[in-house]
Amino acid sequence: MILAFIMLFVGAILLGGAWSFAKQRHPWWSVAVLALAGLLCIGVSLFRIYQ
């Protein structure tokens, strides 16, 4: 259970990083990779919390 909350925290950090990269005009693929990694972490953590 604690691992799920850590993954939720990491996913939020990755989404924040994607937002920051988008505002600083980094390449679109780096924004997409960070956003997908963040969403994947959040999705897995929510799945593990509600399982």
N, CA, C and O atoms as CSV, one atom per row, in Angstrom:
chain,resi,resn,atom,element,x,y,z
A,1,MET,N,N,0.824,-1.192,0.000
A,1,MET,CA,C,0.000,0.000,0.000
A,1,MET,C,C,0.875,1.265,0.000
A,1,MET,O,O,0.577,2.235,-0.698
A,2,ILE,N,N,1.935,1.241,0.777
A,2,ILE,CA,C,2.805,2.420,0.825
A,2,ILE,C,C,3.471,2.647,-0.526
A,2,ILE,O,O,3.715,3.789,-0.918
A,3,LEU,N,N,3.767,1.558,-1.243
A,3,LEU,CA,C,4.371,1.684,-2.570
A,3,LEU,C,C,3.416,2.400,-3.532
A,3,LEU,O,O,3.857,3.157,-4.397
A,4,ALA,N,N,2.119,2.164,-3.382
A,4,ALA,CA,C,1.144,2.826,-4.242
A,4,ALA,C,C,1.144,4.336,-3.998
A,4,ALA,O,O,1.047,5.120,-4.942
A,5,PHE,N,N,1.250,4.736,-2.746
A,5,PHE,CA,C,1.264,6.166,-2.452
A,5,PHE,C,C,2.574,6.820,-2.909
A,5,PHE,O,O,2.582,7.984,-3.310
A,6,ILE,N,N,3.667,6.075,-2.848
A,6,ILE,CA,C,4.933,6.600,-3.362
A,6,ILE,C,C,4.845,6.776,-4.872
A,6,ILE,O,O,5.318,7.775,-5.415
A,7,MET,N,N,4.231,5.794,-5.557
A,7,MET,CA,C,4.066,5.910,-7.010
A,7,MET,C,C,3.144,7.067,-7.370
A,7,MET,O,O,3.353,7.735,-8.383
A,8,LEU,N,N,2.128,7.307,-6.549
A,8,LEU,CA,C,1.238,8.441,-6.782
A,8,LEU,C,C,2.012,9.755,-6.678
A,8,LEU,O,O,1.825,10.661,-7.490
A,9,PHE,N,N,2.873,9.847,-5.683
A,9,PHE,CA,C,3.706,11.032,-5.494
A,9,PHE,C,C,4.665,11.214,-6.670
A,9,PHE,O,O,4.817,12.323,-7.182
A,10,VAL,N,N,5.306,10.137,-7.094
A,10,VAL,CA,C,6.240,10.205,-8.219
A,10,VAL,C,C,5.502,10.582,-9.505
A,10,VAL,O,O,6.017,11.364,-10.305
A,11,GLY,N,N,4.308,10.039,-9.710
A,11,GLY,CA,C,3.520,10.387,-10.887
A,11,GLY,C,C,3.165,11.865,-10.926
A,11,GLY,O,O,3.194,12.496,-11.982
A,12,ALA,N,N,2.832,12.408,-9.760
A,12,ALA,CA,C,2.519,13.837,-9.705
A,12,ALA,C,C,3.758,14.678,-10.005
A,12,ALA,O,O,3.662,15.714,-10.664
A,13,ILE,N,N,4.911,14.239,-9.528
A,13,ILE,CA,C,6.154,14.959,-9.826
A,13,ILE,C,C,6.448,14.915,-11.323
A,13,ILE,O,O,6.851,15.920,-11.908
A,14,LEU,N,N,6.249,13.753,-11.943
A,14,LEU,CA,C,6.497,13.627,-13.379
A,14,LEU,C,C,5.536,14.493,-14.189
A,14,LEU,O,O,5.939,15.105,-15.178
A,15,LEU,N,N,4.272,14.547,-13.780
A,15,LEU,CA,C,3.326,15.425,-14.484
A,15,LEU,C,C,3.698,16.891,-14.317
A,15,LEU,O,O,3.562,17.680,-15.252
A,16,GLY,N,N,4.164,17.254,-13.139
A,16,GLY,CA,C,4.640,18.624,-12.933
A,16,GLY,C,C,5.852,18.934,-13.793
A,16,GLY,O,O,5.991,20.044,-14.307
A,17,GLY,N,N,6.730,17.947,-13.949
A,17,GLY,CA,C,7.883,18.120,-14.819
A,17,GLY,C,C,7.474,18.286,-16.274
A,17,GLY,O,O,8.060,19.085,-17.004
A,18,ALA,N,N,6.470,17.532,-16.690
A,18,ALA,CA,C,5.971,17.674,-18.057
A,18,ALA,C,C,5.382,19.068,-18.273
A,18,ALA,O,O,5.588,19.677,-19.323
A,19,TRP,N,N,4.660,19.564,-17.290
A,19,TRP,CA,C,4.086,20.910,-17.387
A,19,TRP,C,C,5.200,21.958,-17.478
A,19,TRP,O,O,5.120,22.901,-18.265
A,20,SER,N,N,6.223,21.775,-16.668
A,20,SER,CA,C,7.351,22.704,-16.693
A,20,SER,C,C,8.081,22.652,-18.030
A,20,SER,O,O,8.454,23.691,-18.576
A,21,PHE,N,N,8.287,21.444,-18.561
A,21,PHE,CA,C,8.939,21.306,-19.859
A,21,PHE,C,C,8.105,21.963,-20.952
A,21,PHE,O,O,8.654,22.586,-21.861
A,22,ALA,N,N,6.789,21.831,-20.871
A,22,ALA,CA,C,5.923,22.425,-21.891
A,22,ALA,C,C,5.996,23.954,-21.838
A,22,ALA,O,O,5.996,24.616,-22.876
A,23,LYS,N,N,6.058,24.506,-20.634
A,23,LYS,CA,C,6.132,25.961,-20.508
A,23,LYS,C,C,7.481,26.501,-20.969
A,23,LYS,O,O,7.565,27.639,-21.432
A,24,GLN,N,N,8.546,25.692,-20.847
A,24,GLN,CA,C,9.876,26.148,-21.234
A,24,GLN,C,C,10.200,25.825,-22.692
A,24,GLN,O,O,11.328,26.034,-23.137
A,25,ARG,N,N,9.232,25.323,-23.425
A,25,ARG,CA,C,9.377,25.038,-24.862
A,25,ARG,C,C,10.443,23.976,-25.158
A,25,ARG,O,O,11.224,24.119,-26.099
A,26,HIS,N,N,10.469,22.917,-24.352
A,26,HIS,CA,C,11.335,21.782,-24.648
A,26,HIS,C,C,10.712,20.990,-25.796
A,26,HIS,O,O,9.552,21.220,-26.136
A,27,PRO,N,N,11.451,20.070,-26.395
A,27,PRO,CA,C,10.887,19.285,-27.502
A,27,PRO,C,C,9.609,18.557,-27.080
A,27,PRO,O,O,9.463,18.131,-25.934
A,28,TRP,N,N,8.695,18.430,-28.035
A,28,TRP,CA,C,7.385,17.857,-27.712
A,28,TRP,C,C,7.498,16.422,-27.230
A,28,TRP,O,O,6.695,15.980,-26.407
A,29,TRP,N,N,8.498,15.676,-27.739
A,29,TRP,CA,C,8.604,14.275,-27.357
A,29,TRP,C,C,9.015,14.122,-25.895
A,29,TRP,O,O,8.616,13.159,-25.241
A,30,SER,N,N,9.806,15.057,-25.377
A,30,SER,CA,C,10.188,14.957,-23.969
A,30,SER,C,C,8.995,15.274,-23.060
A,30,SER,O,O,8.837,14.669,-22.000
A,31,VAL,N,N,8.170,16.216,-23.481
A,31,VAL,CA,C,6.953,16.523,-22.726
A,31,VAL,C,C,6.019,15.322,-22.749
A,31,VAL,O,O,5.430,14.968,-21.727
A,32,ALA,N,N,5.885,14.689,-23.922
A,32,ALA,CA,C,4.998,13.534,-24.054
A,32,ALA,C,C,5.487,12.355,-23.223
A,32,ALA,O,O,4.681,11.669,-22.594
A,33,VAL,N,N,6.791,12.112,-23.212
A,33,VAL,CA,C,7.336,10.992,-22.437
A,33,VAL,C,C,7.118,11.216,-20.943
A,33,VAL,O,O,6.710,10.298,-20.231
A,34,LEU,N,N,7.386,12.424,-20.467
A,34,LEU,CA,C,7.167,12.710,-19.048
A,34,LEU,C,C,5.690,12.607,-18.680
A,34,LEU,O,O,5.348,12.060,-17.631
A,35,ALA,N,N,4.825,13.123,-19.529
A,35,ALA,CA,C,3.390,13.068,-19.243
A,35,ALA,C,C,2.885,11.620,-19.235
A,35,ALA,O,O,2.111,11.239,-18.357
A,36,LEU,N,N,3.314,10.831,-20.192
A,36,LEU,CA,C,2.881,9.434,-20.228
A,36,LEU,C,C,3.416,8.648,-19.038
A,36,LEU,O,O,2.701,7.825,-18.467
A,37,ALA,N,N,4.661,8.893,-18.662
A,37,ALA,CA,C,5.221,8.211,-17.493
A,37,ALA,C,C,4.466,8.609,-16.223
A,37,ALA,O,O,4.192,7.765,-15.370
A,38,GLY,N,N,4.133,9.888,-16.102
A,38,GLY,CA,C,3.379,10.346,-14.935
A,38,GLY,C,C,1.984,9.756,-14.878
A,38,GLY,O,O,1.524,9.327,-13.820
A,39,LEU,N,N,1.312,9.736,-16.025
A,39,LEU,CA,C,-0.029,9.149,-16.051
A,39,LEU,C,C,0.006,7.653,-15.783
A,39,LEU,O,O,-0.895,7.116,-15.139
A,40,LEU,N,N,1.036,6.981,-16.271
A,40,LEU,CA,C,1.168,5.554,-16.016
A,40,LEU,C,C,1.392,5.288,-14.527
A,40,LEU,O,O,0.787,4.377,-13.962
A,41,CYS,N,N,2.247,6.068,-13.899
A,41,CYS,CA,C,2.478,5.901,-12.458
A,41,CYS,C,C,1.209,6.161,-11.655
A,41,CYS,O,O,0.896,5.416,-10.726
A,42,ILE,N,N,0.488,7.200,-12.004
A,42,ILE,CA,C,-0.746,7.515,-11.285
A,42,ILE,C,C,-1.794,6.431,-11.513
A,42,ILE,O,O,-2.494,6.035,-10.581
A,43,GLY,N,N,-1.902,5.949,-12.751
A,43,GLY,CA,C,-2.865,4.888,-13.038
A,43,GLY,C,C,-2.557,3.607,-12.289
A,43,GLY,O,O,-3.460,2.983,-11.731
A,44,VAL,N,N,-1.294,3.208,-12.269
A,44,VAL,CA,C,-0.907,1.992,-11.545
A,44,VAL,C,C,-1.135,2.161,-10.052
A,44,VAL,O,O,-1.604,1.240,-9.383
A,45,SER,N,N,-0.808,3.324,-9.532
A,45,SER,CA,C,-0.985,3.533,-8.092
A,45,SER,C,C,-2.465,3.528,-7.705
A,45,SER,O,O,-2.827,2.965,-6.672
A,46,LEU,N,N,-3.314,4.140,-8.510
A,46,LEU,CA,C,-4.747,4.110,-8.202
A,46,LEU,C,C,-5.299,2.696,-8.323
A,46,LEU,O,O,-6.162,2.296,-7.543
A,47,PHE,N,N,-4.809,1.944,-9.292
A,47,PHE,CA,C,-5.233,0.549,-9.428
A,47,PHE,C,C,-4.845,-0.248,-8.189
A,47,PHE,O,O,-5.630,-1.051,-7.683
A,48,ARG,N,N,-3.620,-0.019,-7.702
A,48,ARG,CA,C,-3.159,-0.762,-6.520
A,48,ARG,C,C,-3.880,-0.315,-5.247
A,48,ARG,O,O,-4.101,-1.127,-4.348
A,49,ILE,N,N,-4.246,0.953,-5.162
A,49,ILE,CA,C,-4.960,1.440,-3.979
A,49,ILE,C,C,-6.372,0.865,-3.929
A,49,ILE,O,O,-6.825,0.446,-2.863
A,50,TYR,N,N,-7.075,0.836,-5.063
A,50,TYR,CA,C,-8.461,0.377,-5.085
A,50,TYR,C,C,-8.600,-1.125,-5.284
A,50,TYR,O,O,-9.721,-1.632,-5.321
A,51,GLN,N,N,-7.497,-1.848,-5.414
A,51,GLN,CA,C,-7.564,-3.285,-5.630
A,51,GLN,C,C,-7.916,-4.020,-4.373
A,51,GLN,O,O,-8.014,-5.247,-4.383
